[in-house]
Amino acid sequence: MFYHVKELQFNARVSKPDPAFASLLLEQFGGANGELAAALRYFGQAFGARKPFPDKYDLLMDIATEEFSHLEIVGATIQMLLTGINGDLKNAAENSEIMRLLDGKAAKEQMIHEGMVAPQFLVGSAGTPAYTNTQGVPWTAAYINGDCTGDLTADLRSDIAAESRAKMVYEYLLQFTDDPYVKETLMFLMTREVAHFQMFEAALETIKPNFPPGVLQSDPRYSNQYFNMSSGNDYTGPWNSGKTSEMKETYQYIEDPIRYVMETNGLQDQQPQGTNRTMEMVEQADRELSQLRSEEINIAAPMDEEQEWNMPSEDMNEKGKTKTKAKGKGKDTL
């Protein structure tokens, strides 16, 4: 259940209309890394976390709801930047405000040329935000379907990357406007991406074990091999020398991959090196983690019991008290 508060989370303002920048800002309304994509990404991921990880369900729903509020901020900013277009397009007479401003054929052609950046503003939505990116490509669920894997550790890593991409889009947008009010809004939205990055990162760290993503472990014969697959200057760093970042295995640098593959019968005739893991240990870990993950879900939602989504009223009351103290009125507020 959502409750809409008519005031924006951040009071967006603009100094003057700017249809050209409104076209660019569409990227964060209906683009691949925009606010709609973020809101629906976290909203979808939350369902799978509801029973085994109720705290992460709460986190994902809270951030998804905030992303909807950011979508509202972006939409409101676009609308203000397009002030005047809608009304003038409703006036089909040649003496409308737009036509008087476009004094002469050259000016009108220039307006049409600029409008081709986002033609829906002129001939589609008549000056209101549209669910497209800057080039007018409609929003699609293909942007986010790959981010809902059913494994929360993988989803949270995807969320961290998504917040990084969104942050960069706002950073680039800031270079294309001189409006101090718009810059203020974009800086707020960019900062919230940084905040969400840290929240998802912290949530991931509370799930143990969380590497590798999923349940099955990696094959110790191949988990620490680095293949030198290019000619020219070869670089070394913590990605191919020393210890691996998560499992602390010693990297095995394969200087000549072709010869190595030939000598090992296509990597079949080799034993684990630089690691104390064995295939027996991997199989045991697979069984233990499979049982752990299965029990987390089955204990939270037994298959032989009747289910309901809402919590009992007494639990809801207790949860509401806690939330009221922490967040004030309203749980999921658009």
Secondary structure, DSSP 8 states (H G I E B T S, - for coil): --B--SS-SS----SS--HHHHHHHTHHHHSTTSHHHHHHHHHHHHHHHTTT-HHHHHHHHHHHHHHHHHHHHHHHHHHHHTTTHHHHHH--STTSHHHHHS-SHHHHHHHHHHHTTSTIIIIISSSS--SB-TT--B--GGGTGGG--S-HHHHHHHHHHHHHHHHHHHHHHGGG---HHHHHHHHHHHHHHHHHHHHHHHHHHTSSS-SSSSS----TTTTTEEE--S-S----STTTSSB-TTT--B-EEES-HHHHHHHTTTTTS----S----HHHHHHHHHHHHHHHHHHHHHHS-TTS---SS--HHHHHHHHHHHHHHH-S-SSB-
